[in-house]
Amino acid sequence: MIPATPRRTLAAIAATFALPLLLAGCNTVETAATPNVTNAPVAGFANLSPGSEEDFILNVGRRSYFKSGSAELDETARMTLDKQAAWLMANRSWFAKIQGFADDPGSAAANTALSTRRADAAMAYLVSKGVSANRLWAKGYGTDRKVRACPEEECKAQNRRVVTNLREERER
């Protein structure tokens, strides 16, 4: 038996790890190309095509936000609603339910009234941009259906919104 020297031990360790790497490099099996993950379909949005509900959600946006105690559309809300109006005009088979929400100081009745005014304001704006009023309807939900329940102002602001939801037919 030949006594191990540091040089021989190091060579044995290197050979142990190098051999599998060398053999892996000789592999003749072809592997599939890496898919373009940037353009890969997103789960739940497999039907992303122009005029689809997914198209509306991802490329137009369905939420508009409001300042505390206000049903006035600010510039950002109008920009979103402008895109919604253009999309709805181009995709006339869709109807839209405009849902208003609130998370403002005051009673439940006051929040329901405010959320209704918010939904009505968004609907009136869409109609002013040419969307037929027969394709739209508005409803206020007050403080029901919160995005988040929290005491911080930044968090509560997420609940002061209008959501435009597409429908295939008008609700009765």
C-alpha positions in Angstrom: 0.0 0.0 0.0 1.3 3.4 -0.9 1.0 6.0 1.8 -1.3 8.9 0.9 0.4 12.2 0.4 -1.4 15.6 0.4 -0.8 15.9 -3.3 -2.3 12.4 -4.1 -5.3 13.1 -1.8 -6.0 16.4 -3.5 -5.7 14.7 -6.9 -8.2 12.0 -5.8 -10.7 14.5 -4.6 -10.4 16.5 -7.8 -10.9 13.4 -9.9 -13.9 12.4 -7.9 -15.7 15.7 -8.6 -14.3 16.3 -12.1 -15.3 13.0 -13.7 -19.1 13.5 -13.3 -18.8 17.1 -14.7 -16.8 15.9 -17.7 -19.3 13.1 -18.4 -22.2 15.5 -18.1 -20.5 17.7 -20.8 -20.4 14.6 -23.1 -24.2 14.1 -22.8 -25.7 13.8 -26.3 -29.3 14.1 -25.3 -30.7 17.4 -26.5 -32.7 19.5 -24.1 -35.6 21.8 -25.0 -34.8 25.4 -25.3 -35.7 27.6 -22.3 -39.2 29.0 -22.9 -39.7 32.7 -23.1 -40.9 33.2 -19.5 -41.7 36.8 -20.1 -44.4 35.9 -22.6 -45.5 32.7 -20.9 -49.2 32.5 -20.1 -50.1 33.5 -16.6 -52.2 31.1 -14.6 -55.8 32.2 -14.6 -55.3 34.4 -17.7 -55.0 31.7 -20.4 -57.6 33.4 -22.5 -55.8 36.7 -22.9 -57.0 37.9 -26.2 -58.2 41.3 -27.4 -61.7 41.9 -26.2 -61.6 39.3 -23.4 -62.3 40.0 -19.7 -58.6 39.2 -19.0 -57.7 41.9 -21.6 -59.8 44.4 -19.8 -58.4 43.6 -16.3 -54.8 43.5 -17.3 -54.5 46.1 -20.1 -57.2 48.6 -19.1 -57.7 48.4 -15.4 -61.0 48.1 -13.5 -60.4 50.1 -10.3 -60.7 53.9 -9.6 -59.9 55.3 -6.2 -61.3 58.3 -4.3 -60.2 60.7 -1.6 -61.8 60.3 1.8 -65.4 61.5 1.9 -65.4 62.3 -1.8 -67.2 61.0 -4.9 -65.2 63.3 -7.2 -63.2 61.7 -10.0 -59.6 62.9 -9.9 -57.3 62.9 -12.9 -56.1 59.4 -12.3 -59.6 58.0 -12.0 -60.6 59.9 -15.2 -57.6 58.4 -17.1 -58.6 54.9 -16.0 -62.2 55.5 -17.0 -61.1 57.0 -20.3 -59.4 53.7 -21.1 -62.5 51.7 -19.9 -64.8 53.8 -22.1 -62.6 53.3 -25.2 -62.4 49.5 -24.5 -66.2 49.3 -23.9 -66.8 51.2 -27.1 -64.6 48.8 -29.1 -66.1 45.7 -27.4 -69.8 46.4 -27.5 -70.9 42.9 -26.6 -69.9 43.5 -22.9 -72.1 45.0 -20.1 -70.5 46.5 -17.0 -71.6 46.6 -13.4 -70.0 49.6 -11.7 -69.6 48.8 -8.0 -68.8 51.5 -5.4 -67.2 51.0 -2.1 -66.3 53.1 0.9 -64.2 53.0 4.1 -64.8 56.5 5.3 -65.7 58.0 8.7 -69.4 58.0 9.3 -72.3 55.7 9.7 -73.0 52.6 7.6 -75.8 54.5 5.9 -73.5 57.4 5.1 -70.9 55.0 3.6 -73.5 53.2 1.5 -74.7 56.6 0.2 -71.1 57.7 -0.6 -70.3 54.4 -2.3 -73.4 54.8 -4.4 -72.4 58.3 -5.4 -68.9 57.0 -6.4 -70.4 54.3 -8.6 -72.9 56.8 -10.1 -70.0 59.3 -10.8 -68.0 56.6 -12.6 -71.0 55.4 -14.6 -72.0 59.0 -15.6 -68.4 59.6 -16.8 -68.4 56.5 -18.9 -71.8 57.5 -20.4 -70.3 61.0 -21.1 -67.6 59.3 -23.1 -70.1 57.5 -25.3 -70.8 54.2 -23.6 -74.5 53.4 -23.7 -76.3 53.8 -20.4 -78.2 50.6 -21.3 -75.0 48.6 -20.9 -74.1 49.9 -17.5 -75.6 49.9 -14.0 -74.2 51.1 -10.7 -74.5 49.8 -7.1 -73.0 51.0 -3.8 -71.9 48.5 -1.2 -70.7 50.8 1.6 -68.1 49.2 3.7 -68.9 45.6 2.6 -66.3 43.7 0.6 -63.2 45.5 1.9 -59.9 44.9 0.2 -58.3 45.2 3.6 -59.6 45.7 7.1 -57.2 48.0 8.9 -57.0 51.2 10.9 -54.1 52.9 9.0 -55.1 55.6 6.5 -52.9 54.2 3.7 -54.6 50.9 4.1 -58.2 52.3 4.4 -57.7 54.2 1.2 -57.6 51.0 -0.8 -61.2 50.4 0.1 -62.4 53.8 -1.3 -62.9 52.6 -4.8 -65.1 51.8 -7.8 -64.6 48.5 -9.6 -65.9 48.0 -13.1 -66.9 44.4 -13.6 -67.7 43.0 -17.0 -70.8 41.0 -17.5 -72.1 39.0 -20.6 -75.6 40.2 -19.9 -77.4 42.9 -18.0 -78.5 41.9 -14.5 -82.2 42.3 -13.9 
